[in-house]
Amino acid sequence: MAKLLIVEDEEDFFRNIQQACLEADATCEITWARSRDAALSEASNTFFDLAVLDQKIPSIDDALDADVSHGRAVWDELYSSSPGMPILILTALSADDIISTVVRRCKNQRIWGGNSKFPSVDHLGKKHFDQFPARIGAYTVAIEALRDVEVLTDNHTQLDDQERRLCQVFVTRSQGVRCEVRTLSGGLSGSPVYHLYVFDANGQKIQNAVLKIGAKEMVEIENENLRLINRLPASASPRLLESLYFGGKDLAAIAYQLADGCDRNVFDLVRDQPAELEAA
């Protein structure tokens, strides 16, 4: 189920957007924000897959101060606080004054793990609204496909919506359909670390991996640290699979491959079998 944030102050036009979204995916969950403050409040409290944003909106609901600066404020905040959530700017205003920012901020990525790439920031003029159903339909198809990815957890593992979504994206990018997830003891960063077994449609295990989830900055630091140890033998250092910067709103993830038959770490050993630590 796609979770969409629609930021639009005109009710009639919102109804057009709503209808197009529901025709693309009848199960999608739509949240309507009519102003800058309402949009920022919703975005800070809820996980969304995609934001559709008008530029000219009021500061608060029913205010008469609609201005481009309020839409830009929402865009800037979402770009900063929710870098993994794509944004579609849907506005009646000319794109001339924002196109350079769109280009600078846009990255084409397999955001939801499938083969199709999507822009992290896109623009569509309201005068071309006839193109919106196809545009939103492509988004919802990619998001909806993740619903078929089964995420199984043990009794000690609790995933929130963003963590579950990043697991689903990783499984899809790995050409899998199901994963088994359990919590691993983390290191000093405090970021949650999960062990994932990924299975294909035939039930074959195709990936044995660790997924570390946290802020985008954490993933960037992890990638930088890996450059410092990439000259070590493969048996002495983790093998980077990929980094996931999109799909999880304000969370990102970095994935490492585990050697076959290795599914525990030293923290597990200390916790579960301290007597074996010296031998290990």
HELIX and SHEET records of a PDB file:
HELIX    1   1 GLU A   11  ALA A   24  1                                  14    
HELIX    2   2 ARG A   36  ASN A   45  1                                  10    
HELIX    3   3 VAL A   68  SER A   81  1                                  14    
HELIX    4   4 ILE A   99  ARG A  105  1                                   7    
HELIX    5   5 LYS A  126  GLN A  131  5                                   6    
HELIX    6   6 PHE A  132  ALA A  145  1                                  14    
HELIX    7   7 LEU A  146  ASP A  148  5                                   3    
HELIX    8   8 ASP A  161  ARG A  173  1                                  13    
HELIX    9   9 LYS A  216  ILE A  229  1                                  14    
HELIX   10  10 ALA A  234  ALA A  236  5                                   3    
HELIX   11  11 VAL A  266  ASP A  272  1                                   7    
HELIX   12  12 PRO A  274  GLU A  276  5                                   3    
SHEET    1   A 5 GLU A  29  ALA A  33  0                                        
SHEET    2   A 5 LYS A   3  VAL A   7  1                                        
SHEET    3   A 5 LEU A  50  LEU A  53  1                                        
SHEET    4   A 5 ILE A  87  THR A  91  1                                        
SHEET    5   A 5 VAL A 121  GLY A 125  1                                        
SHEET    1   B 2 ASN A 108  GLN A 109  0                                        
SHEET    2   B 2 PHE A 118  PRO A 119 -1                                        
SHEET    1   C 6 GLU A 150  THR A 153  0                                        
SHEET    2   C 6 ARG A 178  LEU A 184  1                                        
SHEET    3   C 6 VAL A 193  PHE A 199 -1                                        
SHEET    4   C 6 LYS A 205  GLY A 214 -1                                        
SHEET    5   C 6 ALA A 252  GLN A 257 -1                                        
SHEET    6   C 6 ARG A 239  LEU A 244 -1                                        
END                                                                             
